[in-house]
């Protein structure tokens, strides 16, 4: 026996094991020993050592492979613990299956319960788009068999394997991908198969029991990943639903609290006699915005960015509008509070309207009784007037007005104006009639024309006539009828209300006939027409209105410009003859007339003015003669 070559052979085998050489290299020590003529017993010993070395190598290789598989499974378990994305975990499992098994392609299919088949979810190593979109009917193809039966299945040559229920779609997809040998293992949740994990080669190759076990372990992890993802999704959905429910509950609680606060504060406001403006203030605070009230309702609803408007409605009547100005879109609860505010506003407006209607009826009835000269009891009238806050001792002005607007609108506007000035109003014989405190009939008529015109949005013609007080109108005195008592001039008379009403009514007719619609005036403002209509009763007023500045100048300076005017018109407006009549120089007459122009205005010499001035001069003479 040659010891040295055999010993060297054993050493070579150990070295080959140490570096993990290929199995074929383990033949070299035996071949070299034979070449050196080592005897048969030594050769047999080397053969035994070679077989032992190869067995050890196989075991070491199996251990290394098992360690790699366990590491992969451990990493997969770690991925499941992190589970940020189920797609990422499934992709990692398929990729590791392909790597650990050393196969060309790995892929994972999931069952579609609604469609009753299996569809491709993840692939690794695939190059065919048709293969990546394939769907497997349950029971068809290798994957369909695994999905239906729930057990692993392998085929070294899929296309020629008659154990498989082939379909043209599946076979074409396999051919397009170039697959030959395929192994599939089920993904199970309990006893339920939810999918299949595959490993495949593009050449014919068998699958070992260990490979089936490894792929099954990876499939189990994939099933856990899917189940964890489902549980996580359900948990998140449940948490989200719970959060939404909590949010809705909190919002409902806030809405309920807002509704209760709104109810309590608006109810308190109504009970303490608050008005519409206070409702708007309360709503502004409750809704954290600006609420405005428009009464009556605008022609067009208020609109604009951040503006929400609600109509104030009573039955079919739109009384006004509430408008909320606030950034963003109001919540339904805010809108309900605004609508509640509109309801309260409608109630307040109706109540105010009823109170106003009752007061207006009282004002109307009292004015009709006073103007129509009904037999009235002074004590009763004073009591009725006191209830309406009307002063029976103040001088008054009777006004008769014509408006272009609807009667209801004009009556309401007149009633409001009368109440504001502590007067009376009524609608008599087609006209608005007012009795207001005051002594300047012309100024009052002009003010009423402007005020009512602004309220009604159209022209209002107002004719005024000064009268005595209400109490004076009840005294049965001839002077009260506007007829002068003996020795008393007409201008000193205090006309009773019926007479003043008749004069104002005649004045209104004259104003409309003379084209003075939309103005405010008295009989005096109508000039000689007023004198004619009053039968001379307003003559002194006409003289004062026409010649007042001249007469005041004469009285203050002792001059007689009025006589100069009388002479000037008496000579046909001839300057020289006027001078002769007055026994003065013509220049003096010119200077006097210039002064008249300064006092009466530059248009005093116009035809209409000269007619008025001549009539006033003649009426003055008549009054002086009386």
TIVO-780451 format. One record per residue (C-alpha): residue in three letters; residue number from 1; x, y, z. Coordinates in steps of 0.02 Angstrom, whole numbers. Each point is the difference from the previous one (the first is absolute). Example, Ala and Ser with C-alpha at 12.3 -4.5 7.8 and 13.67 -1.06 7.14 Angstrom:
2
 resn resi      u      v      w
  ALA    1    615   -225    390
  SER    2     69    172    -33
//
This chain:
626
 resn resi      u      v      w
  UNK    1      0      0      0
  UNK    2     66    170    -50
  UNK    3    -40    115    143
  UNK    4     52    167    -69
  UNK    5   -115      8   -155
  UNK    6   -149    -59    102
  UNK    7     32    129    135
  UNK    8     17    135   -130
  UNK    9   -165    -58    -76
  UNK   10    -90     17    167
  UNK   11     74    175     23
  UNK   12    -59     51   -174
  UNK   13   -176    -59     39
  UNK   14     -3    103    161
  UNK   15     63    152    -96
  UNK   16   -136    -23   -130
  UNK   17   -131     -9    138
  UNK   18     70    156     81
  UNK   19    -18    105   -156
  UNK   20   -164    -77    -55
  UNK   21     66    -68   -165
  UNK   22   -113    -73   -133
  UNK   23    -37   -187     17
  UNK   24    102    -42   -155
  UNK   25    159     65     82
  UNK   26    -12   -135    134
  UNK   27     48   -129   -133
  UNK   28    174     73    -24
  UNK   29     87    -78    157
  UNK   30    -62   -174    -52
  UNK   31     54     23   -180
  UNK   32    172     61     52
  UNK   33     22   -147    122
  UNK   34    -40   -124   -139
  UNK   35    123     86   -114
  UNK   36    138    -21    129
  UNK   37    -36   -185     15
  UNK   38    -73      1    174
  UNK   39    -60   -173     47
  UNK   40   -182    -50     -6
  UNK   41    -31      8    189
  UNK   42     60    180      6
  UNK   43   -103     44   -152
  UNK   44   -153    -75     85
  UNK   45     37    102    157
  UNK   46     12    160   -105
  UNK   47   -165    -45    -85
  UNK   48    -83    -19    171
  UNK   49     75    166     57
  UNK   50    -59     84   -162
  UNK   51   -178    -61     27
  UNK   52      4     57    181
  UNK   53     66    171    -54
  UNK   54   -137     18   -132
  UNK   55   -132    -48    130
  UNK   56     72    128    121
  UNK   57      2    128   -141
  UNK   58   -183    -38    -39
  UNK   59    -47     19    183
  UNK   60     96    163     14
  UNK   61    -84     62   -159
  UNK   62   -169    -48     71
  UNK   63     40     90    163
  UNK   64     55    155    -94
  UNK   65   -157     -6   -107
  UNK   66   -107    -25    154
  UNK   67     84    146     86
  UNK   68    -34    109   -151
  UNK   69   -181    -57     -5
  UNK   70    -20     34    187
  UNK   71     80    171    -22
  UNK   72   -120     38   -142
  UNK   73   -148    -59    102
  UNK   74     60    102    149
  UNK   75     17    155   -110
  UNK   76   -173    -33    -70
  UNK   77    -70    -10    177
  UNK   78     86    165     38
  UNK   79    -80     76   -154
  UNK   80   -168    -61     60
  UNK   81     28     83    169
  UNK   82     40    166    -86
  UNK   83   -137    -23   -133
  UNK   84     -3    175    -72
  UNK   85    -63    -64   -167
  UNK   86    -73   -171    -38
  UNK   87     56     16   -182
  UNK   88    180     28     57
  UNK   89     -8   -155    113
  UNK   90    -74   -110   -136
  UNK   91    128     61   -125
  UNK   92    141    -41    124
  UNK   93    -71   -176     29
  UNK   94    -11    -37   -186
  UNK   95    174     68    -31
  UNK   96     73   -105    143
  UNK   97    -89   -156    -63
  UNK   98     79     22   -170
  UNK   99    173     32     76
  UNK  100     -1   -139    131
  UNK  101    -65   -132   -121
  UNK  102    112     60   -140
  UNK  103   -144      5   -123
  UNK  104    -25    110   -153
  UNK  105   -170     67     50
  UNK  106   -105     14    158
  UNK  107   -175     69     11
  UNK  108   -152     11    114
  UNK  109   -185    -12    -45
  UNK  110   -149     43    109
  UNK  111   -177    -67     -7
  UNK  112   -139    118    -55
  UNK  113   -155    -59     93
  UNK  114   -115    116    -96
  UNK  115     63    -58   -171
  UNK  116     28   -181     52
  UNK  117    178    -10    -69
  UNK  118    183     36     42
  UNK  119     96    153    -62
  UNK  120    184     46     -6
  UNK  121     51    116    143
  UNK  122    192      5      5
  UNK  123    135    -67   -119
  UNK  124    190     -4      6
  UNK  125    106    -47   -152
  UNK  126   -150      6   -118
  UNK  127     24     80   -172
  UNK  128   -170    -30    -79
  UNK  129   -138    129     20
  UNK  130   -130   -130    -49
  UNK  131     63   -117    136
  UNK  132     -7    139    130
  UNK  133   -184     32    -40
  UNK  134    -58   -181     -7
  UNK  135   -151    -59    101
  UNK  136    -21   -184     47
  UNK  137   -172    -78     17
  UNK  138    -14   -104    157
  UNK  139     49   -179    -46
  UNK  140     87     51   -163
  UNK  141    189      0    -20
  UNK  142    123    -46    135
  UNK  143    -43    153    105
  UNK  144   -185    -32    -19
  UNK  145     24   -177     64
  UNK  146    100     60    150
  UNK  147   -129    135     38
  UNK  148   -142   -123    -12
  UNK  149     80   -147     90
  UNK  150    106     96    127
  UNK  151    158   -111    -18
  UNK  152    171     30    -81
  UNK  153     21    -59   -180
  UNK  154    157    -15   -108
  UNK  155     26    -34   -184
  UNK  156    169    -24    -84
  UNK  157    -78     37   -170
  UNK  158   -162     94     14
  UNK  159    -54      0   -182
  UNK  160     15   -190    -14
  UNK  161    -71    -39    171
  UNK  162   -169    -84    -27
  UNK  163    -44     13    185
  UNK  164    -35    184    -27
  UNK  165   -164     66    -72
  UNK  166     73    105   -141
  UNK  167    -83    154    -77
  UNK  168     59     92   -153
  UNK  169     13    167     93
  UNK  170    109    -71    138
  UNK  171    107   -106   -117
  UNK  172     28    149   -116
  UNK  173     53    107    149
  UNK  174    121   -137     58
  UNK  175     72    -17   -175
  UNK  176     16    189    -14
  UNK  177     99      2    162
  UNK  178    100   -153    -53
  UNK  179    -32   -102    157
  UNK  180     25   -188      7
  UNK  181      6    -64    180
  UNK  182   -120     78    127
  UNK  183    -33    -25    185
  UNK  184   -146     77     93
  UNK  185    -45      0    186
  UNK  186   -160     67     79
  UNK  187    -18    158    106
  UNK  188   -117    -48    142
  UNK  189    -92     91    136
  UNK  190    -55   -143    110
  UNK  191    -80   -124   -120
  UNK  192    -39    132   -130
  UNK  193    112     18   -154
  UNK  194     19    183    -45
  UNK  195    135    -18   -135
  UNK  196    150    -93    -71
  UNK  197    188     33      7
  UNK  198    100    -65   -150
  UNK  199    180    -36    -49
  UNK  200     41    -46   -181
  UNK  201    144    -32   -120
  UNK  202     18     24   -186
  UNK  203     75   -174    -17
  UNK  204    -52   -170     64
  UNK  205     49    -24    182
  UNK  206    -65   -100    148
  UNK  207    -49     75    169
  UNK  208     63    -75    164
  UNK  209    -98    -27    159
  UNK  210    103    136     85
  UNK  211    -43    123   -139
  UNK  212   -184    -38     21
  UNK  213     16     26    188
  UNK  214     94    164    -23
  UNK  215   -126     69   -124
  UNK  216   -141    -55    116
  UNK  217     80     95    145
  UNK  218     13    157   -106
  UNK  219   -180    -25    -55
  UNK  220    -52     -9    183
  UNK  221     88    165     33
  UNK  222    -86     76   -151
  UNK  223   -169    -58     66
  UNK  224     41     78    169
  UNK  225     50    161    -87
  UNK  226   -164      6    -93
  UNK  227   -100    -40    157
  UNK  228     95    131    100
  UNK  229    -31    126   -137
  UNK  230   -185    -44      3
  UNK  231     -8     15    189
  UNK  232     99    162     -5
  UNK  233   -116     71   -134
  UNK  234   -152    -52    101
  UNK  235     76     74    158
  UNK  236     41    162    -89
  UNK  237   -174      5    -74
  UNK  238    -76    -33    170
  UNK  239    109    135     79
  UNK  240    -43    119   -140
  UNK  241   -185    -38     20
  UNK  242     16     23    188
  UNK  243     91    165    -25
  UNK  244   -132     57   -124
  UNK  245   -136    -52    122
  UNK  246     88     93    142
  UNK  247     24    152   -112
  UNK  248   -183     -6    -52
  UNK  249    -51    -20    181
  UNK  250    108    148     53
  UNK  251    -69    104   -144
  UNK  252   -178    -52     43
  UNK  253     33     47    181
  UNK  254     65    172    -55
  UNK  255   -149     21   -117
  UNK  256   -121    -48    137
  UNK  257     83    120    121
  UNK  258     -9    138   -131
  UNK  259   -184    -35    -32
  UNK  260    -39      2    187
  UNK  261     95    163     25
  UNK  262    -87     77   -149
  UNK  263   -172    -55     63
  UNK  264     31     64    176
  UNK  265     72    168    -51
  UNK  266   -130     35   -134
  UNK  267   -141    -52    116
  UNK  268     69    115    137
  UNK  269     13    141   -127
  UNK  270   -182    -19    -52
  UNK  271    -59     -9    181
  UNK  272     89    159     49
  UNK  273    -74     92   -150
  UNK  274    153      7   -111
  UNK  275     -8     56   -180
  UNK  276     61    -57   -169
  UNK  277    169     87     16
  UNK  278     32    -94    164
  UNK  279    -38   -165    -89
  UNK  280    134     44   -129
  UNK  281    125     41    139
  UNK  282    -34   -165     91
  UNK  283     18   -100   -161
  UNK  284    162     90    -43
  UNK  285     75    -53    166
  UNK  286    -67   -178     -9
  UNK  287     59    -30   -179
  UNK  288    164     95     15
  UNK  289    -39    110   -150
  UNK  290   -100    153    -48
  UNK  291   -189    -20    -15
  UNK  292    -99    140    -80
  UNK  293   -188     21    -12
  UNK  294    -83     77   -153
  UNK  295   -183     51     19
  UNK  296    -95     -1   -114
  UNK  297     78   -140   -102
  UNK  298    120     56   -137
  UNK  299    -49    -25   -182
  UNK  300    145   -123    -21
  UNK  301     67   -115    138
  UNK  302    166     57     71
  UNK  303    143    -97    -78
  UNK  304    189      3    -10
  UNK  305    154    -90     65
  UNK  306    -26    -58    178
  UNK  307   -181     63      6
  UNK  308   -147   -113     45
  UNK  309   -176     73     -3
  UNK  310   -163    -67     70
  UNK  311   -171     74    -37
  UNK  312   -109     60    144
  UNK  313   -167    -77    -46
  UNK  314   -173      5     77
  UNK  315   -117   -113    -96
  UNK  316     18     51   -182
  UNK  317     63    175     43
  UNK  318    187     36     -7
  UNK  319     26    130    136
  UNK  320    189     20     -9
  UNK  321    167    -87     -7
  UNK  322    138    -56    119
  UNK  323    175     -2    -77
  UNK  324    150    -83     84
  UNK  325    170     64    -57
  UNK  326    142   -115     52
  UNK  327    148    -84    -82
  UNK  328    -25   -178    -61
  UNK  329   -157   -103    -26
  UNK  330   -118     -4    149
  UNK  331    -32   -168     82
  UNK  332   -177    -72     -2
  UNK  333    -16     43    185
  UNK  334     43    182    -36
  UNK  335   -131      4   -137
  UNK  336   -130    -72    119
  UNK  337     40    134    129
  UNK  338    -15    134   -134
  UNK  339   -167    -72    -54
  UNK  340    -57     -2    183
  UNK  341     52    183     10
  UNK  342   -102     36   -156
  UNK  343   -152    -81     82
  UNK  344     21    106    157
  UNK  345     24    155   -109
  UNK  346   -161    -40    -93
  UNK  347    -94    -15    166
  UNK  348     68    167     60
  UNK  349    -43     84   -165
  UNK  350   -176    -70      4
  UNK  351    -22     55    179
  UNK  352     67    174    -42
  UNK  353   -114      6   -151
  UNK  354   -152    -45    106
  UNK  355     46    131    129
  UNK  356     31    127   -137
  UNK  357   -162    -47    -88
  UNK  358    -97     24    161
  UNK  359     81    169     28
  UNK  360    -24     48   -182
  UNK  361   -183    -43      9
  UNK  362    -16    113    151
  UNK  363     92    142    -88
  UNK  364   -103    -25   -157
  UNK  365   -166     -3     91
  UNK  366     42    155    104
  UNK  367     58     99   -153
  UNK  368   -156    -48    -99
  UNK  369   -110     57    144
  UNK  370     93    166     14
  UNK  371      1     39   -186
  UNK  372   -177    -53    -36
  UNK  373    -61    114    139
  UNK  374    -87   -137     96
  UNK  375    -85     47    162
  UNK  376    143    -33    118
  UNK  377     18      8    186
  UNK  378    154    100     49
  UNK  379     41   -113    148
  UNK  380    -15   -156   -106
  UNK  381    110     74   -137
  UNK  382    132     51    127
  UNK  383      0   -176     72
  UNK  384     16    -81   -171
  UNK  385    139    121    -48
  UNK  386     94    -34    162
  UNK  387     -7   -188    -35
  UNK  388     79     36   -170
  UNK  389    130    121     73
  UNK  390    -74    147    -97
  UNK  391      7    177     71
  UNK  392   -175     78    -12
  UNK  393     64    175     42
  UNK  394    138     16   -130
  UNK  395    -32     97   -162
  UNK  396    -23   -118   -146
  UNK  397     20    -12   -188
  UNK  398   -123    -98   -107
  UNK  399     80    -83   -150
  UNK  400    -86    -85   -147
  UNK  401    119   -103   -107
  UNK  402     -5    -95   -163
  UNK  403    123   -143    -32
  UNK  404     31   -112   -149
  UNK  405     30   -157    103
  UNK  406   -125   -132     54
  UNK  407   -123     54    134
  UNK  408     61   -128    129
  UNK  409    180     60    -18
  UNK  410    -48    184     12
  UNK  411   -113    -29    151
  UNK  412    138    -92     91
  UNK  413    130    134    -38
  UNK  414   -119    139     52
  UNK  415    -44    -91    162
  UNK  416    184    -19     42
  UNK  417     32    185    -35
  UNK  418   -149     53    106
  UNK  419     51   -110    146
  UNK  420    178     67     -6
  UNK  421    -61    181     10
  UNK  422   -140    -34    127
  UNK  423   -132     35   -132
  UNK  424   -146    -86    -85
  UNK  425    -22    -80   -171
  UNK  426   -141    -73   -104
  UNK  427    -46    -43   -178
  UNK  428   -152    107    -44
  UNK  429    -84     18   -170
  UNK  430    147    -75    -92
  UNK  431    133    112     80
  UNK  432    124    -14    142
  UNK  433    -50    121    138
  UNK  434    116     49    142
  UNK  435    -20    108    153
  UNK  436    170     49     66
  UNK  437     51    122    137
  UNK  438     74    162    -70
  UNK  439    -37    177    -52
  UNK  440     94     18   -166
  UNK  441   -114    -88   -124
  UNK  442    114     30   -150
  UNK  443    156    -72     82
  UNK  444    -99   -148     68
  UNK  445    -75    -36   -171
  UNK  446    170      2    -84
  UNK  447     75   -113    134
  UNK  448   -143   -125    -15
  UNK  449     16     -2   -189
  UNK  450    184    -44     11
  UNK  451    -15   -124    145
  UNK  452   -146    -98    -71
  UNK  453     76      4   -173
  UNK  454    160    -77     66
  UNK  455    -96   -135     95
  UNK  456   -113    -45   -146
  UNK  457    131     16   -135
  UNK  458   -105    119   -105
  UNK  459    -64    179     -7
  UNK  460   -122     58    134
  UNK  461    -99    162    -15
  UNK  462    -41     79    169
  UNK  463   -119    147     27
  UNK  464      2     78    173
  UNK  465   -109    118     99
  UNK  466     36     67    173
  UNK  467   -137    -28    128
  UNK  468    -30     28    183
  UNK  469     26   -133    132
  UNK  470   -113   -150     16
  UNK  471    -76     72    158
  UNK  472    -34    165    -87
  UNK  473    -85    -92   -143
  UNK  474   -126    -71    123
  UNK  475    -55    174     61
  UNK  476   -160     61    -82
  UNK  477     62    173    -44
  UNK  478    -30     88   -167
  UNK  479    183     46     -2
  UNK  480     41   -186      3
  UNK  481    -86    -21   -169
  UNK  482    122    119    -77
  UNK  483   -133    138    -11
  UNK  484     57    163     78
  UNK  485    -99     67    143
  UNK  486    -54    180     -8
  UNK  487    149    115      6
  UNK  488    123   -146    -18
  UNK  489    102    -17   -162
  UNK  490     -5   -168    -91
  UNK  491    186    -37     21
  UNK  492    -20     -1    188
  UNK  493   -129   -139     -8
  UNK  494     45   -177     56
  UNK  495    -91   -115   -123
  UNK  496    -75   -156     67
  UNK  497     64   -166    -62
  UNK  498   -143    -38   -122
  UNK  499     25    171    -83
  UNK  500    188    -24     -6
  UNK  501    -25   -172    -76
  UNK  502   -114     72   -135
  UNK  503    129    134    -41
  UNK  504    143   -126     -9
  UNK  505   -105   -112   -111
  UNK  506    -37    144   -120
  UNK  507    184     47      2
  UNK  508     50   -178    -49
  UNK  509   -122      3   -147
  UNK  510     72    167    -57
  UNK  511    179    -62     15
  UNK  512    -36   -152   -107
  UNK  513    -91    109   -128
  UNK  514    144    125     -7
  UNK  515    131   -135    -29
  UNK  516     76     12    174
  UNK  517    -10   -187     36
  UNK  518    137    -67    115
  UNK  519     14    165     96
  UNK  520    -58     64    169
  UNK  521    -95    164      8
  UNK  522   -142    101     78
  UNK  523   -134    112    -75
  UNK  524    114    148     31
  UNK  525    136    -83   -103
  UNK  526   -124     -8   -146
  UNK  527    -10    190    -11
  UNK  528   -158     82    -63
  UNK  529    -70   -172    -43
  UNK  530      3    -37    185
  UNK  531    -84    164     37
  UNK  532   -139    -37   -125
  UNK  533    -26   -177     66
  UNK  534    -11     59    180
  UNK  535   -120    139    -41
  UNK  536    121    131     65
  UNK  537     25    -82    168
  UNK  538    187    -14    -32
  UNK  539     20    175    -73
  UNK  540    111     68    138
  UNK  541    113   -154    -15
  UNK  542     10     27   -187
  UNK  543     48    184     23
  UNK  544    134    -45    126
  UNK  545     69   -142   -107
  UNK  546      8    112   -155
  UNK  547     50    171     70
  UNK  548     69    -44    170
  UNK  549    181     57    -28
  UNK  550    -57    166    -74
  UNK  551   -125     33    139
  UNK  552    128    -45    134
  UNK  553    126    119    -82
  UNK  554   -127    142     -1
  UNK  555    -48    -31    181
  UNK  556    181     -2     57
  UNK  557     59    156    -96
  UNK  558   -155    105    -18
  UNK  559      4    -15   -191
  UNK  560   -145    -39   -115
  UNK  561     65   -120   -132
  UNK  562   -173    -81     -4
  UNK  563    -75    167    -60
  UNK  564    136     15   -132
  UNK  565    -45   -174    -65
  UNK  566   -185     45      1
  UNK  567     34    157   -101
  UNK  568    121    -90   -117
  UNK  569   -129   -133    -47
  UNK  570   -138    131     -4
  UNK  571     90     97   -139
  UNK  572     28   -157   -104
  UNK  573    179    -20     64
  UNK  574     49    171    -72
  UNK  575    146     74     96
  UNK  576    -27    186    -42
  UNK  577   -188     -2     33
  UNK  578     33    -92    164
  UNK  579    120    140     50
  UNK  580   -131    132    -44
  UNK  581   -133    -89    102
  UNK  582    115    -12    149
  UNK  583     73    174    -25
  UNK  584    178    -63      0
  UNK  585    143     -9   -123
  UNK  586      0   -150   -120
  UNK  587    170    -49     70
  UNK  588    -79    -15    171
  UNK  589   -133   -116    -69
  UNK  590    138   -105    -83
  UNK  591     94    -12    165
  UNK  592   -156    -54     92
  UNK  593    -40   -134   -129
  UNK  594    179    -61     10
  UNK  595    -22    -20    187
  UNK  596   -163    -97    -31
  UNK  597     97   -117   -116
  UNK  598    127    -29    137
  UNK  599   -138    -41    126
  UNK  600   -113   -106   -111
  UNK  601    126    -80   -116
  UNK  602     57     36   -177
  UNK  603   -152    -89    -77
  UNK  604   -126    117     82
  UNK  605    -24     89   -166
  UNK  606    -51   -161    -90
  UNK  607   -181    -18    -58
  UNK  608    -54   -126    131
  UNK  609     83     93    143
  UNK  610    -65    169    -52
  UNK  611   -177    -71     -5
  UNK  612     22    -70    175
  UNK  613     71    166     64
  UNK  614   -140    104    -76
  UNK  615   -132   -116     76
  UNK  616     86     10    169
  UNK  617      6    192     -9
  UNK  618   -186      9    -40
  UNK  619    -46   -127    135
  UNK  620    105     98    125
  UNK  621    -97    156    -40
  UNK  622   -164    -92     25
  UNK  623     55    -71    165
  UNK  624     57    171     61
  UNK  625   -164     75    -52
  UNK  626    -91   -133    103
//
